[in-house]
């Protein structure tokens, strides 16, 4: 009898543990990657991904393009131009384009962008969520 109760308790504990691990994996899949997480090999991240960073520049010839920099790096250097890596992003959705110094979460995938007959791969955002504007932090 004691052995049966022990086995039932062990089975319940294993089910709870497995369910908890599955929930953790699902939560991690939904987390946005930092720009620093992808900067050394961005194209190795395939499919739809979410990224977080700060808008540090707009591309004047094309108003659908902006550049993201890693949030932590920017908050350390406090200069919109200090980033060694700035990710080009194109967005043509209905949400407004982010303002300079907006920290955003974007979701999308890699797309081919053609300008003047030249093609490059950049990040194509399908959604943008603005978390906050950090201009006041940069000015302090």
N, C-alpha and C positions, 0 to 999 in steps of 0.2 A: 504494500500500500504506500509506504513512504517513498519507494522508488518511483511509483507512478506519479505521485504528487511532485516529486523532484523533476521528473522528465517533462511534465506539463508546465511547470514554472520555467524550466530552461527553454522550452519551445516558445512560450510567451515572451520571454526576455529576448530571444533571437529575433522574433517578429518585430518587436519594438525597436531593437537596434537596427535592423535592416530598413525599416520604415524611416527611422531618423536619418540614416545615411542617404537614403533616396531623397528625402526632403532637403538635406544639405546640398546635394549635387544639383538639384533643381534650382535652389537659391543661387548657387555659384554660377550656373549657366546664365542667369538673368542679370548678373552684375556687369556694370560697364567697365571696360578696360581703360586704364589711363593711357595717355599718348606715349608715355615712357615704356609701357608694356609692349608696344608694337613697333617702336621706332627703328629697331635694328633689323627687323625682317617683316615689314608690314604685310607683304603679300602672302606670308605663310598662314595668315588668319583668313580662312575662306568662309564663304557663306555669309549669312547675315550676322553682324556683330554690333554691339553697342560700345561707344567710346565716350569718354568724358575729357574735357579740356576747356581751354579759354580761348575765345576768339581774339586773335592779336593783329589781324590784318584783313583787309578787303582787297580783292583783285579788281582794280578799276576798269579794265577793259571788259570784264564780264561780271555783272552784279550778282550772278548766281554762285560765285566762288568766294570762299573765305578760308582763313588759315587758323588751325588750332594748335596750341602749345600746351604742354603738360602743366597741369594746375600747380603741382608742388614746385616745379622748377620756376614758374613765373612768380609765385609768392615768395620764393627765396631771393630772386634777383630784382624783383619789383620794376621791371622794364619790359614793355611789350616787344622790344626788339632783341632781347637777350637770348632767346631760344636757339639752341643749336639745330633743333629739328622742329619744323612747322609743317603740319599735315594739311595739304590742300584738300578742301571739301567742296563738292558741288551740291546744291540743293535747289530744287524747283517746285517744292511742295507749297501748300497753302499757309503754313505757319509763317510768321514774319521771320526775316533773316535776323540773326543775332547781332546785337550792337557790339562795338569794341569793348573788350574786357568782360563780356558776358561769359560766365561759366555755363557750359551746356552739356547735355547728354544727347548724342546723336545715334541713330540706328540706321544701318544700311549695309552696303557691300562695295567692293571695288568695281569701278566702271572705267571704260575708255573715254577719255576726253580729247576732242580734236580741236585744234586751233591752228589756223594758217597751214593746214595740211599735215601738221605734226600731231601724232597721237601719243598720249601718256596715260598711265593708270593713276587715277585719284580715287578718293573715297566719295561715293555717291550716297548722301544721306536721304533717307525716306521719311525720317521724322526728326524733329528738334524739340528738346525741352530745355528752357532756360532755368537754371537753378538760382543764379544770383549774378549781380554785376560786382566785380572786384575793384573797380576804378578807385574807390575811396581807400581801399587797402593799399593799392599801389602808390597813392599820393601821400600816405602817412609815413 
